[in-house]
Amino acid sequence: MFTGLSAFPLTPVPGNGDVDEKAYAALVERLAAAGVDSIGALGSTGSYAYLTREERARVARIAVEHADGVPVIVGIGALRTRQVLQAAEDAQNAGAAGVLLAPVSYQPLTDDDVFGLFEEVTANLSIPW
């Protein structure tokens, strides 16, 4: 499905706490121009845990818009299943080629917990995960 080099850019969030959209777009453009095979937006280096839903959705859109046709994989991890589903919806609406779901929890998760999360999320996806 996805092969080759996938680059995961940082999401620039300067001291004021707002995403620097211009800088982020430039990072994505630079990666696309460098010839990466896919771009991972909002991975663990993407500061996703610190962003609002609206900010995450905007970052996903910026990544897709500036990737120049390079497939974008959007991280959708969150503490609550409802938030994961919202992030998945936003990623799909942004035009993501796929999603990356890292289960997030402060409590230990059982195999059944993780399977249940993936089962619920994939039932609501039309793109690869």
C-alpha positions, -999 to 999 in steps of 0.1 A, spaced: 0 0 0 26 26 11 62 19 3 94 38 3 104 68 24 77 85 45 87 118 61 70 131 92 75 168 95 73 187 128 42 210 132 57 244 139 40 259 170 59 290 181 56 306 215 22 320 209 7 285 207 -7 289 172 3 267 143 26 285 119 7 275 88 31 292 64 61 274 79 43 241 79 33 245 43 69 252 34 81 221 52 56 199 33 65 215 0 102 209 7 96 172 15 75 168 -17 102 184 -38 128 162 -22 109 132 -36 97 114 -5 71 87 -12 46 98 14 42 125 41 30 118 76 11 147 91 3 149 128 25 120 138 42 120 172 65 147 159 35 167 147 24 179 181 -11 165 175 -18 160 212 -15 197 218 -38 208 190 -75 214 189 -97 195 165 -99 226 143 -61 230 143 -56 193 135 -81 195 106 -64 226 93 -29 210 95 -42 179 76 -57 202 48 -25 222 46 -4 190 42 -26 176 14 -28 210 -4 10 215 -3 21 179 -9 20 182 -47 4 148 -52 25 130 -27 3 108 -6 -4 122 29 -10 99 59 -27 117 88 -22 108 124 -56 104 142 -46 93 177 -65 107 206 -75 99 241 -112 92 234 -127 71 206 -151 99 197 -121 122 192 -104 95 171 -135 92 149 -136 130 145 -100 131 135 -106 103 110 -135 122 95 -114 153 92 -85 134 76 -108 119 50 -123 153 43 -89 168 39 -81 142 12 -57 121 31 -44 90 14 -44 71 47 -44 74 84 -21 64 112 -37 54 145 -15 50 175 -38 41 205 -33 67 232 -41 59 268 -29 67 303 -42 33 314 -28 0 302 -48 -13 272 -56 -49 266 -54 -65 232 -92 -65 231 -92 -27 239 -69 -20 210 -88 -44 186 -121 -28 195 -107 7 188 -94 -3 154 -126 -22 146 -148 9 154 -125 33 135 -121 12 104 -159 8 102 -160 45 96 -131 48 72 -130 48 34 -92 53 32 -64 29 42 -52 27 78 
